[in-house]
Amino acid sequence: MSISRRAFVAGTALAVAATTRSSAQAWPTKPIRIIVTFAPGGPADVMARVVGQHMSTILGQQLFVENRGGAGGTIGARAAAQAEPDGYTLMLGTTSTLVVGPAVYRNVGYDPLRSFALIAALGNTSSLFVVNPEVPARNVQELVALATAQPGKLSYSSPGIGSSPHLIAELFKLRTGIEALHVPYKSGGQSIQAAVSGEVQMVFENPSVTLPLVRAGQVRALATTGETRGAETADIPTMIEAGIPDFVSVSFTGLVAPAGTPADIVARLNAAANDSLKSPEVHTALTRLAVELRPGTPADFAAFVAKEAEKWRAVVQAAKIRIE
């Protein structure tokens, strides 16, 4: 290559780098969308709006939610993965989109760690294990004894094959050795109502949905799936306390962007997200959703997602769950 040619290539590279730095430094100059892969009104949607509103103040631009539901969140996740990596498209990454979907779908269309730049974890949410009040079991051990005495007679609901509640129940079956019938429904609301009405005997679901039903006596809480008891579930034992060893299940939520998003933009988004979690308003709102806040670095979030992916991949394989 001639000297002039080398100089041209080097100059072009420097110009591109300078333009990229300039663009990143100017960011954000327009509103930023957060793709939420579920319908409006649910816990994930509320979390995105609460955190996004506070981050808007910090970044000086509006963060608005775009709901793209369907296929366990994988439709919205594909759209986010394919978006321009310019810092103007984010996604609320969850256990469903970053762990469960890639494990259960034969061709999900994205890689949870390669297709995204992981920005910041926001929080973890345990599930509540609840049963219909007519079930003659007052605790987890009595439920296990009942299921053992009547193999396959008890049933549990979920919002669909491969959903998080389905996988948590499969983990429960693996840890206890019981047999139970899975009854999938079209939505979380229908799944919960099935347990309330007695169509099924048990379900694992988000405390923000199940706690009001527990307090109203419509279902009975046997355990929480977290490592420790939460502020909203202080009177409910964990699965480990209930005598089921090595049983911890949390649904995580965090912010991600398309792979290739400039590192300094990721750093600014991480700082804004962590600052938002320190806000009393955000803390109060998320605590009401039974969310345990988890501020940290992008590397912390990536390591956690990788660990969760390995755990749930093993459950999916053991339960032989596969969606074409």
C-alpha positions in Angstrom: 0.0 0.0 0.0 1.4 3.4 -1.0 2.1 6.1 1.7 -0.7 8.2 0.4 -3.1 5.3 0.5 -2.1 4.4 4.1 -2.5 8.0 5.1 -6.0 8.1 3.5 -7.1 4.9 5.4 -5.6 6.1 8.7 -7.3 9.5 8.2 -10.6 7.9 7.5 -10.4 5.7 10.5 -9.5 8.7 12.7 -12.4 10.7 11.2 -14.9 7.8 11.9 -13.6 7.5 15.5 -13.9 11.2 16.0 -17.4 11.2 14.7 -18.4 8.3 16.9 -16.9 10.1 20.0 -18.6 13.3 19.0 -22.0 11.6 18.5 -21.7 9.8 21.9 -20.7 13.0 23.7 -23.7 14.8 22.2 -26.1 12.0 23.1 -29.0 12.2 23.9 -30.4 14.7 21.5 -33.9 13.1 21.1 -36.3 10.9 23.1 -35.2 7.3 24.0 -37.6 4.4 23.7 -37.7 1.4 26.1 -39.2 -1.7 24.5 -41.2 -3.6 27.1 -42.0 -7.1 25.8 -45.2 -7.4 27.7 -48.7 -5.7 27.6 -49.3 -2.4 29.4 -50.2 -2.5 33.1 -48.1 -5.4 34.3 -45.3 -5.3 36.8 -42.6 -5.0 34.0 -44.4 -2.2 32.3 -44.9 -0.3 35.6 -41.2 -0.7 36.4 -40.1 0.6 33.0 -42.3 3.7 33.3 -41.3 4.4 36.9 -37.5 4.1 36.3 -37.7 5.7 32.8 -39.4 8.8 34.2 -36.7 9.3 36.7 -33.9 8.6 34.2 -35.5 11.2 31.9 -34.8 13.9 34.4 -31.2 12.8 34.8 -30.5 12.5 31.0 -32.5 15.5 29.9 -34.5 13.6 27.4 -37.8 11.7 27.6 -37.6 7.9 28.0 -40.9 6.5 26.7 -42.2 2.9 26.8 -43.2 1.0 23.6 -45.0 -2.2 24.4 -44.3 -5.2 22.1 -45.8 -8.3 23.6 -46.1 -11.9 22.2 -44.3 -15.2 22.2 -43.1 -14.9 25.8 -41.5 -11.5 25.1 -39.2 -12.8 22.3 -41.0 -10.8 19.5 -40.1 -7.5 21.2 -36.6 -8.8 22.1 -35.9 -9.6 18.4 -37.0 -6.0 17.5 -34.7 -4.6 20.1 -31.7 -6.7 19.1 -32.1 -5.6 15.5 -32.5 -1.9 16.3 -29.8 0.7 15.5 -27.1 0.6 18.3 -27.2 4.4 18.8 -28.4 4.6 22.4 -32.0 5.6 21.4 -33.4 2.1 21.7 -33.4 0.2 25.0 -35.2 -2.9 26.2 -36.4 -3.9 29.6 -34.6 -7.3 29.8 -36.2 -9.9 31.9 -35.8 -13.6 32.8 -38.4 -14.4 30.1 -36.5 -12.7 27.3 -32.9 -13.2 28.3 -33.0 -16.6 29.8 -36.3 -18.6 29.3 -37.0 -17.7 25.7 -33.5 -18.7 24.4 -33.7 -21.9 26.3 -37.2 -23.1 25.2 -37.5 -21.8 21.6 -35.7 -23.7 19.0 -34.8 -20.5 17.1 -35.4 -17.5 19.2 -33.6 -15.1 16.7 -31.1 -13.5 19.1 -28.4 -14.4 21.6 -29.0 -13.0 25.1 -25.4 -12.1 25.7 -24.1 -11.4 22.1 -27.1 -9.6 20.7 -27.3 -7.0 23.5 -25.2 -4.7 25.5 -26.2 -5.3 29.1 -26.6 -1.9 30.9 -27.9 -2.3 34.4 -29.8 -4.7 36.6 -32.8 -3.0 38.2 -34.2 -5.6 40.6 -35.2 -9.2 41.3 -38.7 -10.4 42.2 -39.4 -13.7 44.0 -42.5 -15.7 43.2 -45.2 -16.8 45.7 -46.2 -20.5 45.8 -49.9 -20.4 46.4 -52.7 -23.0 46.6 -56.4 -22.9 46.4 -57.8 -22.7 50.0 -59.6 -26.1 49.6 -56.2 -27.8 49.3 -55.7 -29.7 52.6 -52.1 -28.5 53.0 -51.0 -25.8 55.3 -47.3 -25.8 54.4 -45.0 -27.0 51.6 -44.1 -30.4 53.3 -47.8 -31.2 53.7 -48.3 -30.3 50.0 -45.4 -32.6 49.0 -46.9 -35.4 51.1 -50.3 -34.9 49.5 -48.8 -34.9 46.0 -46.7 -38.0 46.8 -49.8 -39.9 48.0 -51.8 -39.0 44.9 -49.3 -39.0 42.0 -50.5 -36.8 39.1 -53.8 -35.8 40.9 -52.7 -32.2 41.7 -52.4 -29.6 38.9 -50.7 -26.3 38.5 -51.4 -23.4 36.1 -49.1 -21.1 34.1 -49.5 -18.4 31.4 -48.2 -20.9 28.9 -45.7 -23.5 28.1 -42.2 -22.2 28.7 -43.3 -19.3 30.8 -41.4 -18.5 34.0 -44.2 -19.8 36.3 -44.1 -23.1 34.3 -40.4 -23.4 34.7 -40.5 -22.6 38.4 -43.1 -25.3 38.9 -40.9 -27.8 36.9 -38.0 -26.8 39.2 -40.3 -27.6 42.2 -41.1 -31.0 40.7 -37.4 -31.7 40.2 -36.4 -30.8 43.7 -39.3 -32.7 45.4 -39.8 -35.6 43.0 -43.6 -35.1 42.9 -45.9 -35.5 39.9 -48.3 -32.8 39.0 -50.3 -31.9 35.8 -49.4 -28.7 34.0 -52.4 -26.7 32.8 -51.3 -23.8 30.5 -53.5 -20.7 30.0 -53.4 -17.8 27.6 -52.5 -15.2 30.2 -51.3 -14.6 33.7 -54.7 -13.4 34.8 -56.4 -16.6 33.6 -53.7 -18.7 35.3 -54.2 -17.0 38.6 -58.0 -17.2 38.3 -57.7 -20.9 37.8 -56.1 -21.3 41.2 -58.6 -19.0 42.8 -61.6 -21.0 41.3 -60.1 -24.4 42.0 -59.7 -25.4 38.4 -56.1 -26.1 39.4 -54.7 -26.6 42.9 -51.5 -24.5 42.8 -49.5 -21.8 41.0 -46.3 -19.8 41.2 -46.7 -16.1 40.5 -45.6 -12.6 41.2 -46.3 -11.3 44.7 -47.7 -8.0 43.3 -50.5 -10.2 41.8 -50.9 -12.9 44.4 -50.5 -11.0 47.7 -53.8 -9.2 47.5 -55.5 -12.6 46.8 -53.7 -14.1 49.8 -54.8 -11.2 52.1 -58.4 -11.6 50.8 -58.3 -15.4 51.6 -58.8 -16.4 47.9 -55.5 -18.4 47.9 -53.1 -19.6 50.6 -49.4 -18.8 50.4 -47.1 -21.7 51.3 -43.7 -20.2 50.4 -41.7 -17.5 48.6 -39.1 -18.6 46.1 -36.5 -16.0 47.1 -33.2 -16.5 48.9 -34.6 -14.5 51.8 -38.0 -13.2 52.8 -38.9 -9.9 51.3 -40.3 -6.8 53.0 -43.8 -7.6 51.6 -43.5 -11.3 52.4 -41.9 -11.2 55.8 -44.5 -13.7 57.3 -44.1 -16.2 54.5 -41.2 -18.8 54.6 -38.8 -19.3 51.8 -38.7 -22.6 50.0 -35.4 -23.4 51.7 -36.9 -22.6 55.1 -39.9 -24.8 54.1 -37.5 -27.8 53.7 -36.8 -27.7 50.0 -33.0 -27.4 49.6 -31.3 -25.6 46.7 -34.6 -23.9 45.7 -34.2 -20.3 44.8 -36.0 -18.7 41.9 -36.1 -14.9 41.1 -37.3 -13.1 38.1 -34.8 -10.4 37.2 -35.3 -7.1 35.4 -32.7 -4.8 33.8 -32.0 -2.5 31.0 -30.2 -3.6 27.8 -29.4 -2.1 24.4 -28.5 -3.5 21.0 -25.0 -4.9 20.8 -22.6 -2.3 19.5 -24.1 0.6 21.5 -21.1 2.9 22.4 -19.5 2.0 25.7 -19.7 5.6 27.0 -23.4 5.7 26.3 -23.8 2.4 28.2 -21.8 3.9 31.1 -24.1 6.9 31.2 -27.2 4.8 31.1 -25.8 2.6 33.9 -25.1 5.6 36.0 -28.6 7.1 35.4 -30.3 3.7 36.2 -28.3 3.3 39.4 -29.1 6.9 40.4 -32.8 6.3 39.8 -32.8 3.3 42.1 -31.6 5.6 44.9 -34.6 7.8 44.5 -37.1 7.5 47.3 -40.0 7.7 44.9 -38.6 4.9 42.7 -37.6 2.8 45.8 -41.1 3.1 47.2 -42.8 2.3 43.9 -40.7 -0.8 43.2 -40.9 -2.1 46.8 -44.7 -2.1 46.4 -44.2 -4.4 43.4 -42.1 -6.7 45.8 -38.9 -5.9 43.8 -35.6 -6.2 45.5 -33.4 -3.4 44.0 -30.1 -4.6 42.5 -27.9 -1.6 41.4 -24.5 -2.6 39.9 -22.2 -2.5 36.9 -22.9 -3.8 33.4 -20.4 -6.6 34.2 -22.3 -7.5 37.3 -25.5 -7.8 35.3 -23.9 -9.9 32.6 -22.4 -12.3 35.1 -25.8 -12.8 36.8 -27.6 -13.3 33.4 -25.0 -15.9 32.4 -25.5 -17.8 35.7 -29.3 -17.7 35.5 -29.2 -18.9 31.8 -27.1 -22.0 32.8 -29.5 -22.8 35.7 -32.7 -22.6 33.7 -31.2 -24.3 30.7 -30.7 -27.4 32.9 -34.3 -27.3 34.1 -35.6 -26.9 30.5 -33.5 -29.9 29.4 -34.6 -32.1 32.3 -38.3 -31.2 31.8 -37.9 -31.7 28.0 -39.6 -28.3 27.2 -39.2 -27.2 23.6 -41.2 -24.7 21.5 -40.8 -24.7 17.7 
